[in-house]
Structure formats: C-alpha cells, structure tokens
Amino acid sequence: MSSKLSQLLAYYEAERNRLVALVADCVAESEHKLAHHHAKALRLVNRKLQTFRNLADPLYDQKQSRLRHIGAIKELMATKAPEIPRSFFLETLRQAQQQLEELN
C-alpha cells in the first residue's frame, strides 16, 4: 500500500472517530439537529473510507461480508435457537471461517 493511501486512511479513521464522538455527545446533550449534521458528515467519511480500503485491498468488501456473516452465526449460536441443531451452526461457522481464510 502506498504511503499516501496509508496517510489518507489514517486521516479518515481519525475523522471518523472524532465524528462518532461528536454524535454521541450531541445525542447525550439532546442536541439532535447538530447530531444529525455530524451523522451526515460521518456517512460521507465512511463512504470515503470504504473507497480507500477497497483501493488498499480489492477483497475488502468480501472479507467484511464474511466477518459479518461469522458474527451473525455466533450471535444465533449464543441465543441457542432450539429449533436449529447446534451442528448446523458449527458447520456453517466453519465454512464461513474457511472462506474468510481463503480471501486472506
């Protein structure tokens, strides 16, 4: 990854963190209109981060999708959905983890 791309990612990560904190502060202080404006800026920053991450790693979206899938499986396992056998969850989790490893 190029130095400039790394710098852009670091800058937008910091900006994202700053905006998340601002939104939380505004909501805590019931400044909803200002929170809305900060949230709008946060969406723009998140889109830019998504673009830069995809430039740094063309498989970024696929990896994130796999990670979300793994998280959802683990969440379902934690709720212990009684109508679904645990072996199903374990096999699905194993397959998702294997797919993620193949992308890395």
C-alpha positions, 0 to 999 in steps of 0.5 A: 500500500502506498504511503499516501493511501496509508496517510489518507486512511489514517486521516479518515479513521481519525475523522471518523472517530472524532465524528462518532464522538461528536454524535454521541455527545450531541445525542447525550446533550439532546442536541439532535439537529447538530447530531444529525449534521455530524451523522451526515458528515460521518456517512460521507467519511465512511463512504470515503473510507470504504473507497480507500480500503477497497483501493488498499485491498480489492477483497475488502468488501468480501472479507467484511461480508464474511466477518459479518456473516461469522458474527451473525452465526455466533450471535444465533449460536449464543441465543441457542435457537432450539429449533436449529441443531447446534451442528448446523451452526458449527458447520456453517461457522466453519465454512464461513471461517474457511472462506474468510481464510481463503480471501486472506 
